[in-house]
Amino acid sequence: MAASLVGSTFTGRNRSMRLGVKKRVDAPRIVGVGTAVPATSYSQRELLDEFRITDPRIRSVFLNSAIDRRGLTLPPLGPDGSRCVESQGDLLRKHVTNGLALGTRAVASCLDAAGATPSDVGYLCCVSSTGFITPGFSALLIKELGLSVHCSRLDVVGMGCNAGLNGLTAVAGWAGAHPGELALMVCIEACSAAYVFDGTMRSSVVNSLFGDGAAAVAVRRPDGDVPRGTALLRFSSCIIPDAIDAMRYDWDDDHGKFSFRLDQDVPYVVGAHAELALGKLLDGTDLHRSDISHWIIHSGGKKVIDSVRANLGLSRHDVRHTTGVLREHGNLSSGSFLFSYQRLLAEQSAVPGEFGVLMTMGPGSTIEMALVAW
């Protein structure tokens, strides 16, 4: 059964009962969100020119990606004016430096939105897949932001683009067990630290897609006060073991660094299992797909989004925030869905009584979902 924070099931088939999946007043709630991207961004055409890419097949991949711009920190220029090749050590330093800067800004923005201060944070979960450091970002952020030295923490490393909802599951669980206390998750993805440039189509597909960004979300379970924010009702997971190699970030002996690989069938594998994952999420709630008013889906790429749309019967309007984030920032890995969620909040279109689904996809291959309510 799906992990649930609702605590009840319903058998009535009328709409009032379906909407009475009753968001419990004590369910953990999202009370703030904040995002950050680099100061430097590039259009796809600018990137092709920067790296002097003339292969028409590769140029086509970049220019037909449904991405206009992405925030990135490019390698330094060499004596001949071309971009240098960075070692794995260079990339790890970029991961730490850029990641900490982005994460700090995202957390500050999130706390401001939540009306909270660093001293209010009782639990910190940091999610990242673009590098490996010990101690992790949680320890670095506690020092950088002046969080309590007694703050409980968790680092979720290497799970990929789906990991934001894996981390949010843990955050919601902690918040649910500590009423009134603030839990924070920050997704830190310095994707500039995870590139290989070798001119192959395999690496070019990856290089055409990802952008740098961080996103933070604050969660609190009401403790006698009037509930506010979006209620986190339940979570579900669906892993597809037969596609375990379809997405992976592993060591590349030829280049002496980590390299991300994407199988061309990823969009179809994810799309084909989307309905199964949604069924698991809604099982026992007496909600149907038609009861979901808002869809926040990971900006995994044009083909991935189209495949999910086709298999779940969603309109272009349903995924407008997902495609908007992809267009303006590229694939931001684990934090992408929070960028889309922030846009939904700014739109002020969600009203009390409505339900939404958060969906992330990544290596495993994995589909993660959360049911939320306003």
N, C-alpha and C positions, 0 to 999 in steps of 0.2 A: 504493500500500500504506500501511497505517496506520503512523505513526511508532512504532518499537518499541525497547524497551530489553531485550527478552527474548533476542533473537538466535538463535532456533531455531524450527522448525516440526515438527509431529508428524503421522503418518499413521495410527497405531493408533486403533481405535475403542473400545477397552475403557476403562472408567472410570479405571483406574490410569494409562493413558497420557494421558487428558484432564487429569487432575489433575497429570500430569507436564509441564504447560506450564512447568515447572520455574522457579519464581521463582529467578533467579540470585542467589547470595549477594552479588554485587556490584551488584545493582540499587539505585538510589536509593530511600531509604525515608523515609516520614513519621515523624518522631521527636517531634513535638510540635504541638499546635494550641491556639489561644487565641482568645477572642471578647470583644467588648465592645458594649454597647448604652447609650443615654442613660439618665440617671437618671429622666427624665420619660417616662411612657407613658400612652396614652389608649385607652379602649375605642372601638369604632366609634360607639356612641351618644353618647359624650362629645364626639367630634369633630364630629358632626352638630350638637350643641347649641352647641359653641364657635363654629362658623361660621354658626349660625342658619339651617341648611338645612331647609326645610320641604317642598320638592318631593318628593312620595311616590315618584317614580321613582328619584331619586337616593338617597333614604333606603333604598330597597329594595336598590340596588347595594351600599351599605355594609353593610347588616345581613344580607345573604345571601352574603357574601364568604368564609365559613369562617375569618374572622379575628376573634379576640377583642380583642387589644390590639396596639399598635405603639408603639415608642419613637420620639418625634419632638421636635423643637424648634420650637414654633409661633411665628408672627410675634408681635411685641409687641402689647399692647392699646392701642387708640387712646383719645382722650378720651371717646368715647361707649360704651366698653366692648367694642367689636367689634375683631376682629383687623385690624391694619394690612396694607396692600398693600406688599410688599417689592419694591424695585427689583432689577434684575439685579446691581447692585453690592452690595446688602445680601445677596443670596443667595450671591454668590461669597465674601464675607467669612464667611458661615455655613459654607460648604463648607470653607474653610481652617481656621477655628477649631474647629468641631465635628469635622471629619475628623481633624485632628491629635490632638485629645484622645482620640477613639475609637481611632485607629490606635496611639497610644502605649500605651494600656491593653491592646489585643489583642496587641501584640508582647511586652509584659512578661509577660503570661499565657502566651503560647506559649513563650518562652524558659524560663520556670519549669518548664513541662511537659516541655521537652526537656532539662532539667538543664544549661542553657547560660547564658552571660552575653552582653551586647551586644558585648564584645570578640571573641567567637567567630564573629560573623557575617561571612562573606566575600563574600556576594552578597545584595542586597536588591532585590526586585521589588515595586513598588507598583501596585495596580490601582484605578482609580476611573472612574466615569462621571457623577458628579453635579456636576462643575465643571471649570474649566480654570485652572491656575496654572503659572507658570514662575519659579523652579525648582520642580520637582514635589515630591510628598510624599516621594520617596526622599531628596532633599537635606534637607528639613525634619526627617525622622525621624533621619537621621544626626546632625544637630546636636542635636536634642532628646534623643536616647537616648545620645549619646556613642559611636556606632559608629565604627570605624576610618575615617579619612579616605581610606584606600586601598580601602574596600569597593566592589566592583563593583556597579552598580545599573542598574535599568531601570524606566521608568514606562510602564505600559500604560493609555492614556487613551481613553475614548470608545467602547470596544468593547461595553459593555453587560453584561447579566446573564450572558452566556456567558464573560466574560473571565477568570474565576477559573481555568478550566482552560487557557485560552490562556497565562496567566501561569505556571501550574504546569508546563506543558510546558517553558518556558524555564528555570525553576528546576531541574527534574529534569535537564535537559541540562547545566546548569552543574555541578550536584552530581555527575553522572556523570563529568564530566571532571576533577573535583577531589576524589578520594577522601579521606574523613576531614574535609573542610571543610564548614561549615554554610552552607546557603542558606536564605533566608527570603522568603516572599511574604506580603504583607498587602493585603487587599481593604478599601478605605475608601469607604464609601458613605453620605454624609450626604444621604439622599434628601429631607430637609426643605429642602434648597437647590435643589430641582429641581421645584418646584410652581408651577402657574398656577391661580388661582381665578377662574373666570369664570361658574360656574353651568351650563356646558354638560355634556351627557352625556359627551362625549369626554374632557374634563378630569376629570370626576367619577370615571370608571372608573379612571383613573390615580391620582387622589387617594385612592381607597378601598383602594389595594393596597400601597403601598411604606412601609417603615419604615427608620429609621437603624440602622446597625450596622457593625462592622469585625470581620474575622476574619483571623488570621495562621496560617501553617503553616510548620514547620521541616522541612527535607529534608537528609539526609546519605547519602552512599554509604559503606558500611562499608569500612574500610581495615585489614583483617586481624583486626578484633575480631569478636565474635559479633554477627551481624545482629540488630537489633531494630526494631520498628515495622512499618508497612504498606508492602509493596514496590510501587513504581510500575512496572508492567510495560510498558505501551504506551498511546499516545494516538491518537485519531482525530478528524477533523473532517468535518462535512457542511454545506455552505452551500447555501441554496436561493435562487438569484438571482431566480427569478420572484416571490419574496416579499420583495424587498429593501426595499420601502417599508412593510412590515407593522408594523415596530417602528422608531421613529426618535426621536432627540432633536436637534431643530434649532431655528433661530431663528424666533420668532413675532413678526412685524411688528406685529400688533395689540396685543400686550402689552409689546413691547420687552424680551423676555427669552427664554431658551431654554425649550422646551416639549417634553414627552415625548408621543408619540402611539402608541397601540396599536390595531391593526386588530381588528375583532371576530372575524376568522377565524384569528387567531394560534394558538389552541389546536388547531385542526384541522390547520393546516399543520404544526405541530411534531409532533403525534401521528402524522400520515400518513407522516412521514419518520423516525420513531424506529427502526423496524425496520431500515431501510436503514443508518442510522448504526451500530446495534449490529452488523449483519452485517459492516460494514467493520472495526469494532474487533476482532471475533473471527476475522476471516479469517486462515487460516494457523495458528491456535493449536490447532485440533481441540477447542476448547471449544464447548459449546452453551449456549443460554439457560438450560437446566435446571441447568447447572453453576455458575451465578451464585447465590451464597447471600445476598448483601447488595446493596441498591440505594440509592444516595445520589443523589437527584434534586433539582434546583433547585426551590425553592418558588415557582414562577412565578405561581401562582394556582390556584384550585379547578378551573376548566375545563381549564387546561393539564395539571394533574396527572391529572385524570380521563381526558383524551385519551391521555396517555402510558401510563397504566395499561391502558386498553382495547387499545391497539395493541401493547403488549409482553406482554400477558397477565399482568399483575402483580396481586397481591392487595392489599387495604388494609394488611395487615401489612407487606408489602414496602415500602410508602411511609409507614410510621408516623412516621418521623423527619421526612420531608419535610412531611407535613401538620401535625405538631406544631410545627415552626418557623413555618410559615405562620400557624397559629392564634395563637401567642404573640408573634410579631414581625412578621408580614406578609412581603412580598417584600423581602428584604435585598439584592437585586441580586447582584453578582458573588460576594459572600461567603456567600450562602445555603447552598450545599452544604457548606461547612465547619462551619456551625452544626449541620447534620444529621449530618455525620461525627463531630463531637464527641459528639453524643448516642449514636451507635452505640458509640463507645469506652467511654462511661460505662456503657452497658448490659452490656458485657463478653460479648456474645453471639458475636462473631467468634472462631473458633478456628483454629489452624494448619492449613493445607491448604485453606482456603476461599478463594473468589474473590469479588470485588465489582466493581461498575461505578459510577463517578462520572459524572453526566450534568448538563450545563448547557445552557441554551438562551437565545438572545437575538437582537439585530438582525443582519440579513444576508439572510434569517433563517438562523440558525446553530444547529447542535447539536454540542456538544463532548462527548467521552467519554474516560474513562480506565479501563483494566483494572488492578485492584489485587489483591494477594494477602497472606494472613496466614501 
